[in-house]
């Protein structure tokens, strides 16, 4: 490598960024990342709601959350949504979170 020629140095970063972007867009998270996401979720929503909801994955910038019943769904979607979204974005800035989707299971 010639001095001053940093084009080869940028390639790994560009490839790495492309891979991370693809992982985010396709929702391809390993168990460790999924577990970490759910741990952050529990810390944000609190013990009681965390027992009745689970952050499953991030897909295309949207956190997919399973909830146990309609009351939890309404509480999260209605009363707490914006606060929870902002906290997730703050705690996981590298995840590119832009929304939350709730699904009753």
NORRANOR-V202121 format. One record per helix or strand. SS is the DSSP state (H for helix, E for strand). FROM is the first residue (numbers start at 1). TO is the last residue. If there is no record, write none. Layout:
BEGIN
SS:FROM:TO, SS:FROM:TO
END
This chain:
BEGIN
H:7:26, H:31:45, H:47:50, E:53:59, E:62:67, H:70:79, H:81:91, H:93:95, E:99:104
END
